[in-house]
């Protein structure tokens, strides 16, 4: 079975790399999917190597377990660049997603999520992706609950509780 391909923006990548369950949650993700990031995100997330998540991400990039991709040039770059409410990494991640329709775009920034949908992409938030994986049997419910609990400080209490409820329904 071919693993699904994910494009991660900085926020989901940092979240997955920061919280152990007992290993960083990104290790669980890499067991069930292939991960690519745009070069901008690779640089952004490894800039501060005194941060635990940056060390994890750098190791995974160096081991080629996460694949960095060059920032693509698209026909809609001028429109993407006009969105000042998102940072360069988010804009470049949207550009990459436009050139990789086979990949699933994972964004946790609301503005970037909305902008991606304006370009006919179908982004998903990280916690919703985890719920989907439980529903399709890619990861066990117990692992998903550990992941969500470990990452809970990065999300609102309502979102975390709703996600746990959705997982428990499976």
C-alpha positions in Angstrom: 0.0 0.0 0.0 1.3 3.4 -0.9 1.5 5.9 1.9 -0.6 9.1 1.5 1.5 12.2 0.8 1.2 15.2 3.2 2.3 18.7 2.8 2.9 20.2 6.2 3.1 23.9 7.0 5.3 25.1 9.9 2.6 24.9 12.7 1.6 21.3 12.2 5.2 20.3 11.6 6.4 22.0 14.8 3.4 20.6 16.8 4.2 17.0 15.7 7.9 17.4 16.4 7.5 19.0 19.8 5.4 16.5 21.7 6.6 13.0 22.6 4.1 10.1 22.9 6.9 8.8 24.0 8.7 9.5 20.7 7.9 12.7 18.8 4.4 12.4 17.3 5.9 13.1 13.8 7.4 9.6 14.0 3.8 8.1 14.1 2.9 10.3 11.2 5.9 9.1 9.2 4.9 5.5 9.8 1.6 6.1 7.9 2.4 8.9 5.4 5.1 10.5 3.4 5.8 14.1 4.3 7.0 17.0 2.2 7.6 20.6 3.2 8.5 23.6 1.1 12.0 24.8 1.6 10.8 28.0 3.3 9.2 25.8 6.0 12.3 23.6 6.3 14.4 26.7 7.0 11.8 28.3 9.3 11.4 25.3 11.5 15.1 24.5 11.9 16.3 28.1 12.5 16.5 27.7 16.3 18.4 24.5 17.0 18.2 25.2 20.7 14.5 24.2 20.4 13.6 20.5 20.7 11.3 20.6 17.7 13.9 22.2 15.5 16.4 19.4 16.3 13.9 16.7 15.5 12.9 18.4 12.2 16.5 18.9 11.2 17.3 15.2 11.9 14.3 14.1 9.8 15.3 16.4 6.9 18.9 15.2 7.0 17.8 11.6 7.1 15.4 12.3 4.1 12.4 11.1 6.1 10.9 14.5 5.4 11.4 15.8 1.9 12.0 19.5 1.3 10.7 20.9 -2.0 11.8 24.0 -3.8 9.3 26.9 -3.8 7.5 26.5 -7.1 6.5 29.2 -9.4 2.8 29.2 -10.2 0.5 31.2 -12.4 -1.2 32.6 -9.4 1.8 33.8 -7.4 0.8 37.5 -7.6 -2.5 36.7 -6.1 -1.0 34.5 -3.3 1.5 37.2 -2.5 -1.3 39.8 -2.0 -2.5 37.9 1.1 -0.6 39.8 3.8 -2.4 38.0 6.7 -0.3 34.9 6.2 3.5 34.5 6.4 5.9 33.5 3.6 6.0 29.9 4.7 2.2 29.6 4.5 2.1 31.3 1.1 4.9 29.0 -0.2 3.1 25.9 1.3 0.0 26.9 -0.7 2.1 27.3 -3.8 3.5 23.8 -3.3 0.1 22.3 -2.8 -1.1 23.9 -6.0 1.6 21.9 -7.9 1.0 18.6 -6.0 -2.7 17.7 -6.3 -1.9 14.2 -5.1 -0.9 15.5 -1.7 -3.0 16.4 1.3 -2.4 20.0 2.6 -2.2 20.3 6.4 -2.6 23.9 7.7 -3.5 25.0 11.2 -3.6 28.7 10.5 -7.2 29.8 9.9 -6.3 32.6 7.4 -4.0 30.3 5.4 -6.8 27.6 5.5 -9.3 30.1 4.0 -6.8 31.3 1.4 -6.0 27.8 0.4 -9.7 27.1 -0.2 -9.9 30.2 -2.4 -7.4 28.5 -4.7 -9.7 25.4 -4.8 -7.4 23.4 -2.5 -8.9 21.1 0.2 -6.7 21.7 3.3 -7.2 19.9 6.5 -6.3 20.9 10.1 -3.9 18.5 11.9 -6.4 17.4 14.6 -9.0 16.6 11.9 -6.4 14.6 10.0 -5.8 12.5 13.1 -9.5 11.8 13.4 -9.6 10.8 9.8 -6.7 8.4 10.3 -8.5 6.7 13.1 -11.7 6.4 11.0 -9.7 4.8 8.2 -7.7 2.5 10.5 -4.3 4.1 9.7 -3.7 4.7 13.4 -5.1 3.2 16.5 -7.6 5.2 18.6 -5.3 4.9 21.7 -2.4 6.4 19.7 -4.5 9.2 18.4 -5.8 10.1 21.8 -2.2 10.2 23.1 -1.2 12.5 20.3 -4.1 14.8 20.9 -3.5 14.9 24.6 0.2 15.6 24.2 -0.5 18.4 21.7 -3.4 19.9 23.6 -1.5 23.1 24.7 -1.3 24.2 21.0 -5.1 24.2 20.5 -8.1 25.6 22.2 -9.7 23.5 24.9 -13.0 23.3 22.8 -11.1 22.0 19.8 -9.2 19.4 21.8 -12.3 18.2 23.6 -14.3 18.0 20.3 -11.5 16.1 18.6 -11.3 13.6 21.5 -15.0 13.1 21.3 -14.9 12.5 17.5 -12.1 9.9 18.1 -14.1 8.2 20.8 -17.1 7.8 18.4 -15.0 5.6 16.1 
